[in-house]
Amino acid sequence: MNDAKARPSSSKGTGGAGRPKNKHGGAAGGARKDQAGPREADRTPLPPGHDLRALCADLLSLVRKGELLDGLLEAGPLSQRFNALEIKDRALVRAIIGTALRRHGQIAEAIAACLDRPLPQKAGALQSILAIGAAQVLFMDVADHAAIDIAVELAGRSRDTAKWKGLTNAILRRLQRERDAILARQDEARLNTPGWLFEAWAKAYGTDTARAIAAMHLVEPSLDISVKSDPEGWQEKLGGKLLPTGSIRLVAAGGVDQLPGYAEGAWWVQDAAAALPPLLLGDVAGKTVADLCAAPGGKTALLAARGAHVTAVDLSARRLKRLSANLDRLGLSADVVTADVATYAGGPFDAVLLDAPCSATGTIRRHPDLVLLKEPSDIEILAATQARLLHHAVDLVRPGGLLVYCTCSLQPEEGAAQIDALIASGAPVERVPVRPEEIGGLAGAITPAGDLRTLPSMLPDADPHLAGLDGFFVARLRRR
Ligand SMILES: C[S@@+](CC[C@H](N)C(=O)[O-])C[C@H]1O[C@@H](n2cnc3c(N)ncnc32)[C@H](O)[C@@H]1O
């Protein structure tokens, strides 16, 4: 198959080589079958390197069917396989699956260019094996021959994919041979970003910024830490960089619970941008603050560490358990309430923080699976929920008190449009513009209306692994 295009042996179906099915496309039964493992043609145990790549392919198949990667790694049969691996192998699994997701569009395009017609839809497992192999061959510093040989063997082991063993070998060898030319012709920003997202970001922030955001999604982001106190001291002990916003930034290297200060509850993991909304409530010491949509509690912890009497409200009892466990480890406390914020009847509070459920498109650096899982219709549905929660949140603030609204989304419908609509509806609130000195001097993140809009392309650094911010929208309002 040197220069000729390869021909899959089955011509039925129209599924592309790498474009994943959307989250509504996968049946639960299919997911269970994959979680139990592929249909084995050969039942001999896999050698170690094969095992972890097989796990990567199984994880990718389930993400393509709509499962969140974090959920798969936290619970269920694949998490058991993952946790049975040694730490260094777990890191390799994260790196391979992370690369396959961050570079999914380039990988799909490169594989498709090797085929004269798309792989059949039923070749889903093969698509994952190919994508995992291609991620390594095209983008990772691992031995090509190992990546290719293992992918070929994995294809050969399952009855579903065995007939494409030769094709797998031919495609991956061609990618290896033509790697430089493939990468030189590809537009990585566009290929790895769904068109609807890229166009929305270009419209909101300009094409150059949309490209800069997309570029940041290709890089494993830093590990950001919020401390209860003594940021300078912890910066030194952790060997990190103290950001102007007060967070400590480290190059992510796994094993967070092994770092100094974790066991004693001195700090918690929180993106530097996620730490900003509570700061906009000012001095909260001794005040009553409702943290609405609070779990797993990063913002609750910041408010409690700053002396607020926090009531943490969330719909999810399971996520609130995590919030309580996090607060226990940190030696902090809050009143925890399981309730729907839309009907919650507490307060009035001196201040309210609403971190509304959203598309989370501002966190794609940390959750690259999101680009495969989100669709335009999600934004519309979430925006309607946000409007409902925001209107009710106003009623929970005492007159003269502050309300901070935030989402970790890059979509304007989930950000400024919500505040504009709230004010236009006659709600008794007015914007209190954010000042640069409240957010570590990040003047470029303040919009003309006085809201805060962080972007993944902000906070540049010579080391790309130490650059960037999650994309948050934050508005501060005062209740009349
Ligand atoms: C963005 S997360 C919150 C993150 C959290 N504030 C933090 O800093 O750790 C959104 C949360 O909203 C919760 N949620 C979604 N709809 C809700 C509703 N109607 N009422 C209360 N909580 C809701 C979800 O359970 C989820 O925990």
The ligand as an ORCA input file, in Angstrom:
! r2SCAN-3c Opt
* xyz 0 1
  C     -19.456     23.623     37.303
  S     -19.929     22.397     38.451
  C     -19.587     23.245     39.938
  C     -18.127     23.294     40.349
  C     -17.959     23.843     41.747
  N     -18.571     25.140     41.920
  C     -16.508     23.927     42.161
  O     -15.923     25.014     42.126
  O     -15.942     22.903     42.549
  C     -21.650     22.514     38.346
  C     -22.431     21.823     39.445
  O     -23.794     22.189     39.283
  C     -24.583     21.163     39.837
  N     -25.962     21.399     39.350
  C     -26.449     21.259     38.102
  N     -27.732     21.637     38.065
  C     -28.073     22.041     39.314
  C     -29.269     22.533     39.906
  N     -30.374     22.730     39.195
  N     -29.244     22.824     41.220
  C     -28.125     22.622     41.954
  N     -26.979     22.164     41.443
  C     -26.940     21.874     40.143
  C     -23.904     19.913     39.354
  O     -24.256     18.817     40.183
  C     -22.426     20.319     39.471
  O     -21.895     19.862     40.691
*
